[in-house]
Each structure stands twice: as C-alpha cells, then as structure tokens.
Amino acid sequence: MLARTDVNRDPVRAAATLVAAVAVLTMLTVFFFQYGLGYPPCPLCLDQRIAFYVTIPLAVVIAVAAARHAPRPVLLAGLAVIALAMLLNAALGVYHSGVEWKLWAGPQDCSGPMTSFGRASDLMKQLSSVHVVRCDDAPWRLFGLSLAGYDVLVSLGLAGVALWGVVAARRA
C-alpha cells in the first residue's frame, strides 16, 4: 500500500491504485453474488460491468506507468477516462435502479441459460425450464438499495477518486 507521503508525492499513482483495488473488490463481490449466492445478472447488470472491465486494467496500467514516471498528460488522460467511464456507469446504475423501483420502463430484452438448441424435443424442454432474469426485479436489497444502487455509489466514488488524482496532480 502507499504511504501517506507517497500519496502527497504521487497522487496519480495513489488514485489509480485505489481505483484498481476497489474496482477489483467490487467485481469479486458481484461474482460472489452470481456464483456463490446464485443471483444471476440481468442484461443491465451485465452492461454495468463493462465500465469495470475497462477501468481495472486501465487503472493498473496508470499505476505502473506513474511508478515509472510516464508523461503526466498521458496519466491524467487515463484518469479522466476512468472518471468518465465511472460517471457513465453511475448514470446507467441510476437508470437500472429506477427500473427496479418501477419509476420508468426498462429494456425489453431478457436473458436465460439457453446454450444450444439441439433437437426439437430438447428445445421445448429447454424453453420450459428457462428462468428469465428481469431487470425490473431486485432480488436482493440492503438498507433499501439493490446491487444497482450500490453500483451507483461505488461508481461515483471511483469517479471522485480518479478526478481527485487529476486535480491533485495538477496542483503538485
């Protein structure tokens, strides 16, 4: 972990390291809910993961590049991309949360575990056993927030950390 003096001396590296660590922890939590607790993701849940798939490797690259004294404008641009991705993801999370609370209509697509069609008789059997995961149904909540709601909070926090890294680096 970075010491306090490292944070003051290299805010880009500190911000990127914190973003990477929290984003990885978030994805591990999501995968635990999916595979450990059996909560399959809906299409919007899967869309909300995309920002993390971009952010994690980018944050790691920025942290390593900052440690190797890469050009500051490149590092700041990378943090800005992370901030933008997380802000867009927060907006998607707000949309998803609104769909769950029935404030507005959600997407019309659905998902289910249909992997191959096989024979016609197998197709009918598969169709009768498909569990559709709905975007407007929040199967889990804590303190009134669903996973989509927590995604909003995490995404806003990560955007804030990335923006702090940009501002702090410009002041240094």
MDAnalysis code that builds the backbone (N, CA, C; Angstrom):
import MDAnalysis as mda
import numpy as np

u = mda.Universe.empty(516, n_residues=172, atom_resindex=np.repeat(np.arange(172), 3), trajectory=True)
u.add_TopologyAttr("name", ["N", "CA", "C"] * 172)
u.add_TopologyAttr("resid", np.arange(1, 173))
u.add_TopologyAttr("resname", ["MET", "LEU", "ALA", "ARG", "THR", "ASP", "VAL", "ASN", "ARG", "ASP", "PRO", "VAL", "ARG", "ALA", "ALA", "ALA", "THR", "LEU", "VAL", "ALA", "ALA", "VAL", "ALA", "VAL", "LEU", "THR", "MET", "LEU", "THR", "VAL", "PHE", "PHE", "PHE", "GLN", "TYR", "GLY", "LEU", "GLY", "TYR", "PRO", "PRO", "CYS", "PRO", "LEU", "CYS", "LEU", "ASP", "GLN", "ARG", "ILE", "ALA", "PHE", "TYR", "VAL", "THR", "ILE", "PRO", "LEU", "ALA", "VAL", "VAL", "ILE", "ALA", "VAL", "ALA", "ALA", "ALA", "ARG", "HIS", "ALA", "PRO", "ARG", "PRO", "VAL", "LEU", "LEU", "ALA", "GLY", "LEU", "ALA", "VAL", "ILE", "ALA", "LEU", "ALA", "MET", "LEU", "LEU", "ASN", "ALA", "ALA", "LEU", "GLY", "VAL", "TYR", "HIS", "SER", "GLY", "VAL", "GLU", "TRP", "LYS", "LEU", "TRP", "ALA", "GLY", "PRO", "GLN", "ASP", "CYS", "SER", "GLY", "PRO", "MET", "THR", "SER", "PHE", "GLY", "ARG", "ALA", "SER", "ASP", "LEU", "MET", "LYS", "GLN", "LEU", "SER", "SER", "VAL", "HIS", "VAL", "VAL", "ARG", "CYS", "ASP", "ASP", "ALA", "PRO", "TRP", "ARG", "LEU", "PHE", "GLY", "LEU", "SER", "LEU", "ALA", "GLY", "TYR", "ASP", "VAL", "LEU", "VAL", "SER", "LEU", "GLY", "LEU", "ALA", "GLY", "VAL", "ALA", "LEU", "TRP", "GLY", "VAL", "VAL", "ALA", "ALA", "ARG", "ARG", "ALA"])
u.atoms.positions = np.array([
    [0.835, -1.173, 0.000],
    [0.000, 0.000, 0.000],
    [0.883, 1.240, 0.000],
    [0.328, 2.341, -0.428],
    [1.096, 3.573, -0.489],
    [1.076, 4.288, 0.857],
    [2.232, 4.775, 1.264],
    [2.304, 5.561, 2.495],
    [1.735, 6.955, 2.242],
    [1.421, 7.655, 3.315],
    [0.827, 8.989, 3.189],
    [1.727, 9.929, 2.393],
    [3.024, 9.853, 2.575],
    [3.922, 10.729, 1.828],
    [3.903, 10.392, 0.346],
    [3.708, 9.109, 0.003],
    [3.597, 8.717, -1.401],
    [2.342, 9.300, -2.031],
    [1.250, 9.360, -1.264],
    [0.000, 9.923, -1.769],
    [0.215, 11.392, -2.108],
    [0.882, 12.118, -1.230],
    [1.137, 13.537, -1.482],
    [2.113, 13.738, -2.640],
    [3.082, 12.847, -2.748],
    [4.106, 12.977, -3.780],
    [3.611, 12.493, -5.140],
    [2.792, 11.466, -5.164],
    [2.344, 10.884, -6.422],
    [0.847, 10.578, -6.378],
    [0.011, 11.602, -6.476],
    [-1.440, 11.380, -6.378],
    [-2.001, 10.555, -7.534],
    [-1.364, 10.602, -8.681],
    [-1.851, 9.808, -9.816],
    [-1.718, 8.325, -9.496],
    [-0.567, 7.942, -9.021],
    [-0.340, 6.540, -8.663],
    [-1.268, 6.105, -7.528],
    [-1.422, 6.966, -6.523],
    [-2.305, 6.643, -5.403],
    [-3.750, 6.481, -5.872],
    [-4.221, 7.395, -6.712],
    [-5.596, 7.324, -7.205],
    [-5.799, 6.074, -8.050],
    [-4.868, 5.803, -8.950],
    [-5.001, 4.630, -9.817],
    [-4.974, 3.337, -9.018],
    [-4.106, 3.269, -8.008],
    [-4.022, 2.069, -7.167],
    [-5.320, 1.854, -6.396],
    [-5.848, 2.926, -5.816],
    [-7.104, 2.815, -5.070],
    [-8.261, 2.437, -5.990],
    [-8.332, 3.043, -7.163],
    [-9.389, 2.706, -8.121],
    [-9.299, 1.237, -8.502],
    [-8.113, 0.768, -8.828],
    [-7.942, -0.637, -9.220],
    [-8.361, -1.574, -8.099],
    [-7.929, -1.279, -6.876],
    [-8.234, -2.156, -5.742],
    [-9.741, -2.205, -5.466],
    [-10.398, -1.054, -5.438],
    [-11.837, -1.022, -5.156],
    [-12.624, -1.648, -6.304],
    [-12.202, -1.408, -7.533],
    [-12.898, -1.996, -8.683],
    [-12.768, -3.518, -8.681],
    [-11.593, -4.038, -8.360],
    [-11.418, -5.496, -8.273],
    [-12.283, -6.057, -7.159],
    [-12.287, -5.423, -6.015],
    [-13.124, -5.862, -4.898],
    [-14.608, -5.846, -5.281],
    [-15.009, -4.832, -6.007],
    [-16.402, -4.748, -6.468],
    [-16.745, -5.910, -7.387],
    [-15.861, -6.208, -8.325],
    [-16.138, -7.313, -9.248],
    [-16.124, -8.656, -8.528],
    [-15.239, -8.829, -7.563],
    [-15.244, -10.071, -6.783],
    [-16.556, -10.216, -6.015],
    [-17.066, -9.117, -5.501],
    [-18.354, -9.146, -4.802],
    [-19.478, -9.520, -5.751],
    [-19.475, -8.935, -6.930],
    [-20.506, -9.232, -7.933],
    [-20.449, -10.709, -8.323],
    [-19.255, -11.212, -8.543],
    [-19.124, -12.628, -8.909],
    [-19.536, -13.532, -7.755],
    [-19.284, -13.131, -6.509],
    [-19.743, -13.897, -5.356],
    [-21.271, -13.963, -5.333],
    [-21.918, -12.833, -5.587],
    [-23.379, -12.837, -5.629],
    [-23.887, -13.748, -6.742],
    [-23.211, -13.706, -7.897],
    [-23.658, -14.513, -9.026],
    [-23.381, -15.994, -8.823],
    [-22.145, -16.353, -8.522],
    [-21.762, -17.763, -8.478],
    [-21.865, -18.380, -7.088],
    [-21.637, -17.583, -6.062],
    [-21.693, -18.109, -4.710],
    [-23.096, -18.140, -4.129],
    [-23.851, -17.090, -4.370],
    [-25.192, -16.988, -3.799],
    [-26.312, -17.308, -4.797],
    [-25.954, -17.450, -6.075],
    [-26.935, -17.855, -7.075],
    [-27.857, -16.757, -7.570],
    [-27.394, -15.510, -7.589],
    [-28.182, -14.405, -8.148],
    [-27.693, -14.126, -9.566],
    [-28.378, -14.651, -10.577],
    [-27.923, -14.416, -11.953],
    [-28.133, -12.951, -12.355],
    [-27.225, -12.393, -13.134],
    [-27.345, -10.987, -13.525],
    [-28.354, -10.805, -14.661],
    [-29.011, -9.667, -14.655],
    [-29.905, -9.304, -15.753],
    [-29.068, -8.608, -16.835],
    [-29.653, -8.303, -17.985],
    [-28.881, -7.630, -19.030],
    [-28.286, -6.285, -18.585],
    [-29.020, -5.503, -17.799],
    [-28.468, -4.229, -17.325],
    [-27.316, -4.447, -16.352],
    [-27.408, -5.491, -15.527],
    [-26.299, -5.818, -14.620],
    [-25.034, -6.109, -15.423],
    [-25.193, -6.876, -16.483],
    [-24.040, -7.209, -17.322],
    [-23.474, -5.961, -17.988],
    [-24.359, -5.043, -18.416],
    [-23.890, -3.790, -19.018],
    [-23.111, -2.956, -18.007],
    [-23.531, -2.985, -16.743],
    [-22.853, -2.199, -15.724],
    [-21.451, -2.730, -15.412],
    [-21.173, -3.938, -15.768],
    [-19.839, -4.498, -15.539],
    [-18.811, -3.988, -16.542],
    [-19.261, -3.528, -17.688],
    [-18.338, -3.122, -18.755],
    [-17.390, -2.033, -18.285],
    [-17.895, -1.060, -17.547],
    [-17.029, 0.028, -17.064],
    [-15.915, -0.513, -16.170],
    [-16.217, -1.546, -15.408],
    [-15.193, -2.140, -14.538],
    [-14.185, -2.928, -15.358],
    [-14.647, -3.570, -16.429],
    [-13.733, -4.315, -17.301],
    [-12.751, -3.376, -17.998],
    [-13.157, -2.140, -18.204],
    [-12.265, -1.135, -18.790],
    [-11.397, -0.499, -17.709],
    [-12.008, -0.179, -16.588],
    [-11.334, 0.572, -15.524],
    [-10.213, -0.211, -14.853],
    [-10.437, -1.474, -14.566],
    [-9.428, -2.237, -13.819],
    [-8.088, -2.298, -14.557],
    [-8.048, -2.781, -15.805],
    [-6.732, -2.819, -16.458],
    [-6.153, -1.428, -16.709],
    [-7.015, -0.451, -16.997],
    [-6.508, 0.902, -17.234],
    [-5.900, 1.483, -15.959],
    [-6.537, 1.266, -14.829],
    [-6.004, 1.774, -13.560],
    [-4.672, 1.103, -13.224],
    [-4.560, -0.186, -13.485],
    [-3.297, -0.885, -13.231],
    [-2.192, -0.326, -14.135],
    [-2.501, -0.113, -15.398],
    [-1.513, 0.449, -16.325],
    [-1.090, 1.844, -15.873],
    [-2.052, 2.659, -15.440],
    [-1.736, 4.015, -14.987],
    [-0.843, 3.961, -13.737],
    [-1.173, 3.085, -12.801],
    [-0.366, 2.978, -11.575],
    [1.067, 2.565, -11.900],
    [1.222, 1.589, -12.771],
    [2.567, 1.138, -13.159],
    [3.286, 2.233, -13.930],
    [2.581, 2.874, -14.840],
    [3.196, 3.944, -15.632],
    [3.587, 5.126, -14.750],
    [2.776, 5.432, -13.748],
    [3.118, 6.525, -12.828],
    [4.371, 6.176, -12.027],
    [4.486, 4.921, -11.623],
    [5.673, 4.487, -10.879],
    [6.929, 4.573, -11.739],
    [6.744, 4.470, -13.051],
    [7.894, 4.548, -13.978],
    [8.048, 5.941, -14.578],
    [7.338, 6.897, -14.004],
    [7.452, 8.314, -14.378],
    [7.072, 8.571, -15.836],
    [5.941, 8.021, -16.245],
    [5.412, 8.269, -17.589],
    [4.998, 9.735, -17.694],
    [4.831, 10.226, -18.902],
    [4.426, 11.629, -19.075],
    [3.105, 11.923, -18.359],
    [3.109, 12.987, -17.588],
    [1.949, 13.349, -16.776],
    [0.676, 13.540, -17.599],
    [0.711, 14.181, -18.770],
    [-0.531, 14.343, -19.538],
    [-1.190, 13.005, -19.918],
    [-0.371, 12.014, -20.189],
    [-0.911, 10.688, -20.529],
    [-1.587, 10.072, -19.311],
    [-0.946, 10.193, -18.161],
    [-1.512, 9.650, -16.928],
    [-2.816, 10.352, -16.568],
    [-2.833, 11.660, -16.694],
    [-4.042, 12.423, -16.372],
    [-5.170, 12.097, -17.345],
    [-4.822, 11.887, -18.603],
    [-5.847, 11.497, -19.574],
    [-6.438, 10.138, -19.210],
    [-5.596, 9.218, -18.756],
    [-6.090, 7.906, -18.337],
    [-7.029, 8.007, -17.153],
    [-6.678, 8.828, -16.160],
    [-7.567, 9.025, -15.015],
    [-8.876, 9.695, -15.448],
    [-8.788, 10.602, -16.396],
    [-10.003, 11.252, -16.897],
    [-10.918, 10.247, -17.593],
    [-10.329, 9.312, -18.326],
    [-11.125, 8.263, -18.969],
    [-11.818, 7.404, -17.915],
    [-11.092, 7.066, -16.855],
    [-11.690, 6.285, -15.764],
    [-12.843, 7.059, -15.139],
    [-12.627, 8.339, -14.865],
    [-13.688, 9.155, -14.264],
    [-14.911, 9.193, -15.168],
    [-14.707, 9.376, -16.466],
    [-15.830, 9.415, -17.406],
    [-16.556, 8.077, -17.452],
    [-15.801, 6.983, -17.518],
    [-16.417, 5.651, -17.554],
    [-17.250, 5.398, -16.303],
    [-16.724, 5.792, -15.151],
    [-17.450, 5.573, -13.903],
    [-18.670, 6.486, -13.781],
    [-18.581, 7.716, -14.278],
    [-19.746, 8.601, -14.261],
    [-20.850, 8.068, -15.178],
    [-20.465, 7.581, -16.342],
    [-21.456, 6.974, -17.244],
    [-22.057, 5.720, -16.615],
    [-21.229, 4.952, -15.928],
    [-21.726, 3.754, -15.263],
    [-22.674, 4.117, -14.125],
    [-22.381, 5.186, -13.404],
    [-23.280, 5.643, -12.347],
    [-24.631, 6.031, -12.949],
    [-24.610, 6.693, -14.095],
    [-25.866, 7.061, -14.765],
    [-26.640, 5.808, -15.166],
    [-25.937, 4.801, -15.677],
    [-26.595, 3.539, -16.019],
    [-27.163, 2.877, -14.767],
    [-26.439, 2.964, -13.664],
    [-26.932, 2.412, -12.402],
    [-28.172, 3.131, -11.897],
    [-28.220, 4.442, -12.069],
    [-29.419, 5.206, -11.700],
    [-30.600, 4.753, -12.556],
    [-30.351, 4.601, -13.853],
    [-31.404, 4.110, -14.749],
    [-31.889, 2.737, -14.285],
    [-30.955, 1.839, -14.007],
    [-31.303, 0.483, -13.591],
    [-32.079, 0.504, -12.275],
    [-31.631, 1.325, -11.337],
    [-32.339, 1.442, -10.060],
    [-33.765, 1.958, -10.268],
    [-33.915, 2.920, -11.144],
    [-35.251, 3.434, -11.458],
    [-36.145, 2.385, -12.076],
    [-35.554, 1.519, -12.897],
    [-36.313, 0.412, -13.478],
    [-36.763, -0.534, -12.364],
    [-35.861, -0.819, -11.426],
    [-36.204, -1.710, -10.309],
    [-37.299, -1.127, -9.422],
    [-37.291, 0.175, -9.237],
    [-38.309, 0.830, -8.417],
    [-39.571, 1.137, -9.219],
    [-39.601, 0.714, -10.498],
    [-40.759, 0.919, -11.384],
    [-41.039, 2.407, -11.633],
    [-39.976, 3.223, -11.632],
    [-40.126, 4.643, -11.925],
    [-40.234, 4.892, -13.421],
    [-39.654, 3.998, -14.218],
    [-39.736, 4.067, -15.674],
    [-39.538, 2.664, -16.227],
    [-39.862, 2.532, -17.493],
    [-39.773, 1.218, -18.142],
    [-38.318, 0.865, -18.406],
    [-38.033, -0.405, -18.339],
    [-36.692, -0.898, -18.612],
    [-36.590, -1.445, -20.024],
    [-35.460, -2.052, -20.348],
    [-35.279, -2.633, -21.680],
    [-36.201, -3.840, -21.874],
    [-36.483, -4.152, -23.089],
    [-37.387, -5.246, -23.406],
    [-36.671, -6.587, -23.539],
    [-35.343, -6.572, -23.589],
    [-34.625, -7.838, -23.760],
    [-34.524, -8.588, -22.436],
    [-34.343, -9.866, -22.532],
    [-34.222, -10.734, -21.365],
    [-33.051, -11.674, -21.598],
    [-32.683, -12.399, -20.573],
    [-31.618, -13.383, -20.743],
    [-31.995, -14.651, -20.017],
    [-31.475, -15.735, -20.502],
    [-31.712, -17.028, -19.892],
    [-30.606, -17.976, -20.279],
    [-30.504, -19.095, -19.631],
    [-29.388, -20.010, -19.869],
    [-29.583, -20.922, -21.081],
    [-29.940, -20.403, -22.222],
    [-30.132, -21.190, -23.436],
    [-28.787, -21.276, -24.150],
    [-28.159, -22.445, -24.118],
    [-26.825, -22.567, -24.690],
    [-26.825, -23.199, -26.070],
    [-27.658, -24.215, -26.300],
    [-27.761, -24.801, -27.637],
    [-29.185, -25.303, -27.829],
    [-29.605, -25.326, -29.074],
    [-30.985, -25.718, -29.345],
    [-31.169, -27.225, -29.444],
    [-30.178, -27.938, -29.942],
    [-30.274, -29.402, -30.034],
    [-31.474, -29.841, -30.860],
    [-32.077, -30.970, -30.477],
    [-33.240, -31.496, -31.188],
    [-34.484, -30.703, -30.804],
    [-35.530, -30.836, -31.604],
    [-36.770, -30.096, -31.362],
    [-37.380, -30.455, -30.011],
    [-37.331, -31.705, -29.635],
    [-37.896, -32.094, -28.334],
    [-37.081, -31.494, -27.184],
    [-35.751, -31.405, -27.374],
    [-34.904, -30.783, -26.364],
    [-35.172, -29.282, -26.264],
    [-35.479, -28.663, -27.396],
    [-35.765, -27.232, -27.400],
    [-36.989, -26.926, -26.543],
    [-38.041, -27.712, -26.679],
    [-39.251, -27.480, -25.890],
    [-38.959, -27.682, -24.394],
    [-38.142, -28.677, -24.070],
    [-37.779, -28.931, -22.678],
    [-36.957, -27.749, -22.135],
    [-36.008, -27.250, -22.949],
    [-35.186, -26.124, -22.529],
    [-36.031, -24.863, -22.337],
    [-36.952, -24.629, -23.257],
    [-37.796, -23.441, -23.156],
    [-38.669, -23.471, -21.905],
    [-39.110, -24.639, -21.505],
    [-39.967, -24.727, -20.325],
    [-39.185, -24.578, -19.025],
    [-37.871, -24.748, -19.086],
    [-37.072, -24.657, -17.856],
    [-36.227, -23.385, -17.783],
    [-36.369, -22.475, -18.747],
    [-35.575, -21.249, -18.745],
    [-36.094, -20.304, -17.663],
    [-35.186, -19.792, -16.854],
    [-35.521, -18.791, -15.845],
    [-35.093, -17.432, -16.392],
    [-36.040, -16.580, -16.703],
    [-35.750, -15.266, -17.257],
    [-35.352, -14.327, -16.117],
    [-34.249, -13.650, -16.301],
    [-33.771, -12.692, -15.302],
    [-34.264, -11.316, -15.728],
    [-35.112, -10.737, -14.901],
    [-35.746, -9.461, -15.242],
    [-34.945, -8.297, -14.666],
    [-34.852, -7.223, -15.446],
    [-34.147, -6.024, -14.996],
    [-34.958, -5.233, -13.976],
    [-36.270, -5.441, -13.954],
    [-37.109, -4.659, -13.048],
    [-37.363, -5.371, -11.723],
    [-36.638, -6.449, -11.481],
    [-36.796, -7.196, -10.240],
    [-35.467, -7.199, -9.488],
    [-35.445, -6.594, -8.312],
    [-34.240, -6.581, -7.480],
    [-34.374, -7.698, -6.452],
    [-33.715, -8.837, -6.667],
    [-33.886, -9.961, -5.748],
    [-33.179, -9.788, -4.402],
    [-32.338, -8.764, -4.265],
    [-31.577, -8.555, -3.037],
    [-31.473, -7.063, -2.762],
    [-31.692, -6.689, -1.523],
    [-31.540, -5.293, -1.094],
    [-30.921, -5.263, 0.307],
    [-30.152, -4.214, 0.563],
    [-29.608, -3.964, 1.886],
    [-29.771, -2.469, 2.141],
    [-30.437, -2.127, 3.234],
    [-30.743, -0.733, 3.560],
    [-31.514, -0.045, 2.432],
    [-32.354, -0.809, 1.750],
    [-33.194, -0.267, 0.688],
    [-32.532, -0.171, -0.668],
    [-31.237, -0.452, -0.748],
    [-30.530, -0.356, -2.021],
    [-30.279, -1.737, -2.605],
    [-30.476, -1.845, -3.906],
    [-30.159, -3.078, -4.618],
    [-28.689, -3.020, -5.048],
    [-28.250, -4.063, -5.717],
    [-26.880, -4.055, -6.242],
    [-26.691, -2.917, -7.246],
    [-27.729, -2.594, -8.000],
    [-27.640, -1.465, -8.935],
    [-27.433, -0.160, -8.175],
    [-28.106, -0.005, -7.058],
    [-27.932, 1.187, -6.236],
    [-26.529, 1.282, -5.659],
    [-26.005, 0.154, -5.202],
    [-24.632, 0.157, -4.690],
    [-23.628, 0.414, -5.804],
    [-23.950, -0.031, -7.007],
    [-23.085, 0.250, -8.154],
    [-22.994, 1.752, -8.391],
    [-24.106, 2.458, -8.211],
    [-24.090, 3.915, -8.364],
    [-23.112, 4.526, -7.359],
    [-23.209, 4.106, -6.103],
    [-22.339, 4.666, -5.067],
    [-20.867, 4.358, -5.339],
    [-20.573, 3.116, -5.694],
    [-19.182, 2.729, -5.970],
    [-18.661, 3.478, -7.189],
    [-19.463, 3.552, -8.241],
    [-19.029, 4.234, -9.467],
    [-18.775, 5.716, -9.212],
    [-19.657, 6.368, -8.451],
    [-19.433, 7.784, -8.119],
    [-18.176, 7.941, -7.269],
    [-17.962, 7.026, -6.328],
    [-16.756, 7.079, -5.512],
    [-15.496, 6.923, -6.340],
    [-15.498, 5.970, -7.264],
    [-14.324, 5.757, -8.113],
    [-14.096, 6.938, -9.055],
    [-15.174, 7.517, -9.574],
    [-15.033, 8.717, -10.405],
    [-14.425, 9.843, -9.580],
    [-14.874, 9.976, -8.337],
    [-14.324, 11.005, -7.459],
    [-12.848, 10.804, -7.175],
    [-12.441, 9.572, -6.940],
    [-11.019, 9.276, -6.686],
    [-10.192, 9.599, -7.926],
    [-10.678, 9.208, -9.093],
    [-9.952, 9.498, -10.334],
    [-9.843, 11.006, -10.561],
    [-10.932, 11.730, -10.330],
    [-10.889, 13.185, -10.502],
    [-9.985, 13.839, -9.459],
    [-9.990, 13.305, -8.231],
    [-9.066, 13.811, -7.211],
    [-7.623, 13.642, -7.694],
    [-7.321, 12.489, -8.289],
    [-5.970, 12.254, -8.796],
    [-5.568, 13.273, -9.847],
    [-6.509, 13.622, -10.717],
    [-6.228, 14.621, -11.759],
    [-5.981, 15.980, -11.124],
    [-6.867, 16.404, -10.244],
    [-6.751, 17.731, -9.623],
    [-5.500, 17.822, -8.751],
    [-5.257, 16.800, -7.947],
    [-4.087, 16.805, -7.056],
    [-2.785, 16.798, -7.851],
    [-2.752, 16.087, -8.962],
    [-1.538, 16.040, -9.781],
    [-1.294, 17.386, -10.462],
    [-2.344, 18.068, -10.823],
    [-2.170, 19.381, -11.463],
    [-1.668, 20.420, -10.457],
    [-2.038, 20.241, -9.196],
    [-1.591, 21.171, -8.153],
    [-0.139, 20.909, -7.751],
    [0.290, 19.666, -7.937],
    [1.642, 19.291, -7.484],
    [2.723, 19.823, -8.401],
])
